[in-house]
């Protein structure tokens, strides 16, 4: 069980780091594309996602006992960012960002202990 937990931790770190990078690249894409892609609320949400993913990865890497809190926040922000990007999912860049955010949110939910909260398990 400990090995699986260590693997889950490493996967979560990888997902957070990948989401940080993909959102940062997509943010630049959105600013260049303009229009609804550059809407201030969308850009702000993407910046929130970039920051919380980096923070969550850092907390987990250094073994902070608060990483579950940052992972919970990260999951929430990533879910919202994925929804926002899906609304603009008119091209591969936006779809890729949404998929990356979803993957990160799922991983962070597991680390935060929320994976089954909605299913009534526990």
N, CA, C and O of each residue as an XYZ file, in Angstrom:
488
protein
N       0.824     -1.188      0.000
C       0.000      0.000      0.000
C       0.871      1.255      0.000
O       0.549      2.231     -0.678
N       1.950      1.239      0.741
C       2.832      2.413      0.795
C       3.442      2.694     -0.573
O       3.613      3.850     -0.960
N       3.769      1.623     -1.305
C       4.344      1.814     -2.633
C       3.328      2.461     -3.566
O       3.670      3.356     -4.339
N       2.088      2.010     -3.492
C       1.048      2.598     -4.323
C       0.864      4.065     -3.967
O       0.679      4.903     -4.850
N       0.914      4.378     -2.677
C       0.787      5.757     -2.238
C       1.940      6.599     -2.777
O       1.727      7.723     -3.230
N       3.156      6.063     -2.730
C       4.323      6.781     -3.270
C       4.160      6.996     -4.774
O       4.496      8.060     -5.294
N       3.646      5.986     -5.463
C       3.410      6.126     -6.902
C       2.343      7.181     -7.177
O       2.472      7.968     -8.114
N       1.289      7.196     -6.359
C       0.238      8.204     -6.505
C       0.793      9.605     -6.276
O       0.447     10.546     -6.991
N       1.664      9.734     -5.267
C       2.284     11.035     -4.988
C       3.114     11.510     -6.174
O       3.014     12.664     -6.592
N       3.931     10.614     -6.709
C       4.772     10.972     -7.859
C       3.922     11.323     -9.071
O       4.239     12.254     -9.811
N       2.839     10.574     -9.272
C       1.948     10.857    -10.401
C       1.293     12.224    -10.228
O       1.151     12.979    -11.190
N       0.900     12.532     -9.005
C       0.276     13.830     -8.732
C       1.262     14.975     -8.996
O       0.901     15.986     -9.598
N       2.490     14.809     -8.548
C       3.525     15.819     -8.804
C       3.703     16.016    -10.306
O       3.733     17.147    -10.791
N       3.820     14.908    -11.040
C       3.981     14.986    -12.502
C       2.788     15.685    -13.152
O       2.959     16.529    -14.031
N       1.575     15.327    -12.711
C       0.376     15.941    -13.290
C       0.320     17.432    -12.995
O      -0.053     18.223    -13.861
N       0.687     17.821    -11.777
C       0.699     19.252    -11.419
C       1.727     20.015    -12.258
O       1.446     21.106    -12.755
N       2.904     19.440    -12.409
C       3.945     20.110    -13.186
C       3.553     20.209    -14.654
O       3.798     21.229    -15.298
N       2.950     19.159    -15.177
C       2.513     19.194    -16.577
C       1.391     20.214    -16.757
O       1.381     20.952    -17.742
N       0.450     20.263    -15.821
C      -0.654     21.205    -15.912
C      -0.137     22.645    -15.829
O      -0.609     23.523    -16.551
N       0.828     22.876    -14.952
C       1.452     24.199    -14.836
C       1.999     24.633    -16.195
O       1.744     25.748    -16.651
N       2.747     23.748    -16.830
C       3.371     24.088    -18.114
C       2.340     24.267    -19.231
O       2.407     25.232    -19.992
N       1.393     23.337    -19.326
C       0.394     23.408    -20.395
C      -0.467     24.663    -20.246
O      -0.760     25.336    -21.235
N      -0.873     24.978    -19.017
C      -1.692     26.180    -18.815
C      -0.905     27.452    -19.118
O      -1.456     28.406    -19.666
N       0.359     27.469    -18.771
C       1.180     28.637    -19.060
C       1.322     28.840    -20.566
O       1.218     29.963    -21.059
N       1.557     27.762    -21.284
C       1.646     27.850    -22.742
C       0.303     28.248    -23.361
O       0.255     29.051    -24.293
N      -0.780     27.682    -22.837
C      -2.116     27.971    -23.362
C      -2.506     29.408    -23.058
O      -3.182     30.054    -23.859
N      -2.088     29.906    -21.916
C      -2.340     31.296    -21.547
C      -1.748     32.236    -22.606
O      -2.406     33.175    -23.054
N      -0.534     31.976    -22.986
C       0.115     32.777    -24.027
C      -0.650     32.664    -25.347
O      -0.849     33.659    -26.044
N      -1.069     31.463    -25.676
C      -1.865     31.221    -26.881
C      -3.153     32.050    -26.841
O      -3.521     32.682    -27.831
N      -3.832     32.042    -25.694
C      -5.091     32.773    -25.553
C      -4.887     34.273    -25.723
O      -5.695     34.944    -26.365
N      -3.824     34.792    -25.155
C      -3.539     36.227    -25.292
C      -3.271     36.590    -26.745
O      -3.702     37.644    -27.212
N      -2.563     35.723    -27.461
C      -2.284     35.981    -28.873
C      -3.537     35.858    -29.725
O      -3.723     36.613    -30.679
N      -4.390     34.910    -29.380
C      -5.607     34.684    -30.155
C      -6.610     35.823    -29.973
O      -7.303     36.206    -30.915
N      -6.680     36.357    -28.756
C      -7.571     37.482    -28.486
C      -9.030     37.069    -28.394
O      -9.351     35.889    -28.254
N      -9.902     38.056    -28.474
C     -11.342     37.799    -28.381
C     -11.717     37.165    -27.060
O     -11.176     37.524    -26.014
N     -12.652     36.214    -27.106
C     -13.114     35.579    -25.870
C     -12.007     34.793    -25.181
O     -12.060     34.577    -23.970
N     -11.004     34.364    -25.943
C      -9.872     33.649    -25.350
C      -9.082     34.547    -24.394
O      -8.471     34.066    -23.440
N      -9.101     35.842    -24.656
C      -8.349     36.792    -23.833
C      -9.242     37.518    -22.816
O      -8.836     38.527    -22.241
N     -10.443     37.008    -22.600
C     -11.340     37.597    -21.602
C     -10.640     37.621    -20.238
O     -10.060     36.615    -19.831
N     -10.684     38.743    -19.534
C      -9.964     38.861    -18.257
C     -10.297     37.758    -17.252
O      -9.401     37.283    -16.554
N     -11.556     37.340    -17.162
C     -11.921     36.278    -16.213
C     -11.260     34.952    -16.598
O     -10.815     34.205    -15.726
N     -11.196     34.667    -17.873
C     -10.550     33.439    -18.351
C      -9.043     33.483    -18.072
O      -8.467     32.509    -17.588
N      -8.426     34.597    -18.376
C      -6.978     34.747    -18.144
C      -6.673     34.640    -16.655
O      -5.702     33.989    -16.269
N      -7.484     35.265    -15.822
C      -7.291     35.208    -14.370
C      -7.388     33.760    -13.867
O      -6.572     33.335    -13.049
N      -8.370     33.013    -14.347
C      -8.543     31.617    -13.950
C      -7.348     30.772    -14.400
O      -6.875     29.910    -13.660
N      -6.873     31.026    -15.605
C      -5.708     30.283    -16.086
C      -4.475     30.605    -15.238
O      -3.692     29.711    -14.918
N      -4.302     31.875    -14.875
C      -3.184     32.251    -13.994
C      -3.315     31.579    -12.627
O      -2.322     31.131    -12.053
N      -4.548     31.509    -12.107
C      -4.780     30.809    -10.837
C      -4.345     29.349    -10.956
O      -3.719     28.802    -10.048
N      -4.683     28.733    -12.077
C      -4.340     27.332    -12.299
C      -2.825     27.146    -12.383
O      -2.272     26.226    -11.781
N      -2.168     28.018    -13.126
C      -0.708     27.960    -13.250
C      -0.064     28.021    -11.862
O       0.811     27.216    -11.543
N      -0.500     28.975    -11.046
C       0.094     29.190     -9.725
C      -0.191     28.056     -8.759
O       0.719     27.584     -8.077
N      -1.464     27.599     -8.687
C      -1.802     26.566     -7.703
C      -1.171     25.229     -8.077
O      -0.819     24.449     -7.192
N      -1.021     24.953     -9.359
C      -0.363     23.701     -9.768
C       1.101     23.701     -9.333
O       1.602     22.700     -8.822
N       1.775     24.816     -9.534
C       3.166     24.908     -9.116
C       3.279     24.797     -7.594
O       4.146     24.089     -7.081
N       2.407     25.491     -6.884
C       2.423     25.460     -5.420
C       2.134     24.058     -4.895
O       2.812     23.572     -3.990
N       1.129     23.419     -5.465
C       0.765     22.074     -5.017
C       1.903     21.084     -5.262
O       2.211     20.261     -4.400
N       2.520     21.165     -6.428
C       3.671     20.296     -6.714
C       4.786     20.550     -5.706
O       5.376     19.604     -5.185
N       5.078     21.809     -5.430
C       6.150     22.137     -4.493
C       5.859     21.623     -3.082
O       6.750     21.073     -2.435
N       4.633     21.792     -2.597
C       4.264     21.287     -1.272
C       4.456     19.776     -1.207
O       4.960     19.249     -0.215
N       4.052     19.086     -2.265
C       4.139     17.626     -2.293
C       5.587     17.165     -2.404
O       5.984     16.215     -1.727
N       6.372     17.814     -3.236
C       7.781     17.449     -3.410
C       8.535     17.549     -2.097
O       9.334     16.672     -1.768
N       8.287     18.611     -1.345
C       9.039     18.775     -0.099
C       8.417     18.042      1.088
O       8.912     18.145      2.210
N       7.341     17.309      0.846
C       6.748     16.482      1.887
C       5.993     17.267      2.948
O       5.879     16.812      4.086
N       5.477     18.432      2.596
C       4.711     19.231      3.544
C       3.476     18.464      4.008
O       2.779     17.843      3.205
N       3.216     18.515      5.317
C       2.010     17.857      5.810
C       0.746     18.643      5.438
O      -0.366     18.213      5.746
N       0.917     19.778      4.784
C      -0.210     20.582      4.307
C      -0.522     20.323      2.831
O      -1.401     20.969      2.261
N       0.192     19.383      2.214
C      -0.016     19.161      0.773
C      -1.447     18.736      0.447
O      -1.925     18.998     -0.657
N      -2.132     18.093      1.375
C      -3.526     17.705      1.107
C      -4.408     18.945      0.921
O      -5.347     18.933      0.125
N      -4.100     20.004      1.656
C      -4.864     21.251      1.513
C      -4.607     21.905      0.160
O      -5.541     22.341     -0.512
N      -3.343     21.972     -0.234
C      -3.041     22.587     -1.532
C      -3.583     21.716     -2.664
O      -4.034     22.235     -3.685
N      -3.541     20.396     -2.488
C      -4.093     19.502     -3.511
C      -5.599     19.694     -3.645
O      -6.132     19.659     -4.754
N      -6.284     19.894     -2.530
C      -7.733     20.136     -2.586
C      -8.051     21.413     -3.347
O      -8.955     21.441     -4.182
N      -7.294     22.477     -3.050
C      -7.486     23.742     -3.758
C      -7.127     23.589     -5.230
O      -7.816     24.117     -6.102
N      -6.055     22.870     -5.498
C      -5.610     22.668     -6.872
C      -6.683     21.927     -7.685
O      -6.952     22.284     -8.832
N      -7.281     20.913     -7.096
C      -8.325     20.155     -7.789
C      -9.493     21.059     -8.169
O     -10.020     20.966     -9.278
N      -9.895     21.928     -7.252
C     -11.012     22.845     -7.509
C     -10.679     23.814     -8.648
O     -11.481     24.014     -9.560
N      -9.495     24.406     -8.582
C      -9.095     25.372     -9.614
C      -8.955     24.669    -10.966
O      -9.404     25.193    -11.985
N      -8.339     23.494    -10.980
C      -8.156     22.759    -12.240
C      -9.497     22.367    -12.855
O      -9.659     22.435    -14.074
N     -10.462     21.957    -12.026
C     -11.793     21.633    -12.548
C     -12.419     22.854    -13.221
O     -12.980     22.754    -14.312
N     -12.320     23.993    -12.565
C     -12.897     25.220    -13.123
C     -12.188     25.637    -14.406
O     -12.826     26.070    -15.365
N     -10.870     25.505    -14.415
C     -10.101     25.870    -15.604
C     -10.451     24.934    -16.765
O     -10.590     25.378    -17.905
N     -10.592     23.645    -16.472
C     -10.967     22.688    -17.519
C     -12.321     23.049    -18.121
O     -12.488     23.021    -19.340
N     -13.283     23.385    -17.273
C     -14.612     23.770    -17.772
C     -14.522     25.003    -18.658
O     -15.149     25.065    -19.716
N     -13.739     25.981    -18.223
C     -13.595     27.212    -18.995
C     -12.934     26.939    -20.346
O     -13.366     27.463    -21.372
N     -11.889     26.119    -20.339
C     -11.205     25.795    -21.593
C     -12.104     24.969    -22.507
O     -12.068     25.139    -23.725
N     -12.910     24.075    -21.934
C     -13.838     23.285    -22.749
C     -14.857     24.178    -23.449
O     -15.260     23.903    -24.579
N     -15.268     25.241    -22.777
C     -16.221     26.175    -23.400
C     -15.622     26.826    -24.640
O     -16.344     27.252    -25.542
N     -14.302     26.896    -24.675
C     -13.625     27.486    -25.830
C     -12.942     26.398    -26.649
O     -12.051     26.686    -27.448
N     -13.352     25.169    -26.456
C     -12.697     24.010    -27.051
C     -12.840     23.922    -28.548
O     -13.176     22.869    -29.089
N     -12.586     25.026    -29.216
C     -12.737     25.076    -30.659
C     -11.465     24.665    -31.390
O     -11.403     24.724    -32.618
N     -10.459     24.252    -30.640
C      -9.222     23.816    -31.286
C      -8.450     22.883    -30.354
O      -8.793     22.725    -29.183
N      -7.427     22.285    -30.889
C      -6.639     21.284    -30.166
C      -5.950     21.867    -28.928
O      -5.836     21.183    -27.911
N      -5.495     23.102    -28.998
C      -4.795     23.715    -27.865
C      -5.715     23.808    -26.653
O      -5.302     23.478    -25.541
N      -6.936     24.244    -26.847
C      -7.878     24.394    -25.735
C      -8.325     23.032    -25.212
O      -8.497     22.855    -24.006
N      -8.513     22.075    -26.110
C      -8.898     20.721    -25.676
C      -7.777     20.074    -24.866
O      -8.030     19.410    -23.862
N      -6.553     20.272    -25.306
C      -5.408     19.695    -24.591
C      -5.297     20.296    -23.194
O      -5.013     19.588    -22.228
N      -5.517     21.581    -23.094
C      -5.460     22.243    -21.792
C      -6.545     21.678    -20.871
O      -6.275     21.365    -19.711
N      -7.758     21.549    -21.382
C      -8.862     21.011    -20.573
C      -8.563     19.589    -20.105
O      -8.798     19.258    -18.943
N      -8.049     18.751    -20.994
C      -7.716     17.361    -20.634
C      -6.630     17.314    -19.572
O      -6.710     16.517    -18.637
N      -5.620     18.157    -19.707
C      -4.517     18.202    -18.742
C      -5.028     18.656    -17.380
O      -4.639     18.103    -16.351
N      -5.895     19.654    -17.372
C      -6.475     20.142    -16.116
C      -7.325     19.061    -15.452
O      -7.269     18.895    -14.233
N      -8.102     18.336    -16.228
C      -8.940     17.255    -15.683
C      -8.068     16.171    -15.035
O      -8.367     15.693    -13.940
N      -7.005     15.798    -15.716
C      -6.100     14.773    -15.199
C      -5.475     15.237    -13.873
O      -5.367     14.456    -12.927
N      -5.076     16.479    -13.813
C      -4.482     17.035    -12.602
C      -5.510     17.081    -11.477
O      -5.201     16.737    -10.336
N      -6.721     17.503    -11.792
C      -7.784     17.579    -10.786
C      -8.068     16.205    -10.182
O      -8.221     16.079     -8.967
N      -8.139     15.177    -11.026
C      -8.395     13.823    -10.530
C      -7.281     13.369     -9.597
O      -7.543     12.810     -8.532
N      -6.059     13.608     -9.992
C      -4.901     13.218     -9.196
C      -4.880     13.967     -7.867
O      -4.643     13.372     -6.816
N      -5.125     15.260     -7.918
C      -5.116     16.072     -6.691
C      -6.275     15.694     -5.770
O      -6.124     15.706     -4.548
N      -7.414     15.364     -6.340
C      -8.539     14.900     -5.525
C      -8.174     13.638     -4.756
O      -8.527     13.498     -3.585
N      -7.473     12.722     -5.406
C      -7.030     11.500     -4.717
C      -6.102     11.847     -3.563
O      -6.235     11.302     -2.467
N      -5.160     12.753     -3.809
C      -4.208     13.133     -2.758
C      -4.901     13.857     -1.609
O      -4.502     13.720     -0.452
N      -5.932     14.622     -1.927
C      -6.645     15.386     -0.896
C      -7.656     14.514     -0.149
O      -8.223     14.933      0.860
N      -7.875     13.301     -0.653
C      -8.827     12.399     -0.010
C     -10.261     12.642     -0.418
O     -11.182     12.240      0.293
N     -10.475     13.300     -1.566
C     -11.819     13.637     -2.027
C     -12.300     12.743     -3.153
O     -13.399     12.951     -3.666
N     -11.522     11.764     -3.549
C     -11.826     11.001     -4.761
C     -13.218     10.391     -4.744
O     -13.881     10.353     -5.780
N     -13.669      9.923     -3.613
C     -14.958      9.248     -3.563
C     -16.017     10.060     -2.817
O     -17.113      9.557     -2.569
N     -15.714     11.275     -2.465
C     -16.643     12.088     -1.670
C     -17.993     12.215     -2.367
O     -19.039     12.104     -1.726
N     -17.973     12.445     -3.673
C     -19.215     12.619     -4.403
C     -19.973     11.311     -4.591
O     -21.181     11.328     -4.826
N     -19.285     10.183     -4.492
C     -19.916      8.892     -4.713
C     -20.512      8.323     -3.425
O     -21.126      7.256     -3.442
N     -20.334      9.022     -2.327
C     -20.902      8.562     -1.061
C     -20.068      7.490     -0.382
O     -20.500      6.940      0.631
N     -18.898      7.175     -0.897
C     -18.046      6.178     -0.275
C     -17.374      6.781      0.950
O     -17.163      7.991      1.026
N     -17.048      5.935      1.888
C     -16.363      6.293      3.144
C     -17.154      5.900      4.319
O     -16.730      6.124      5.453
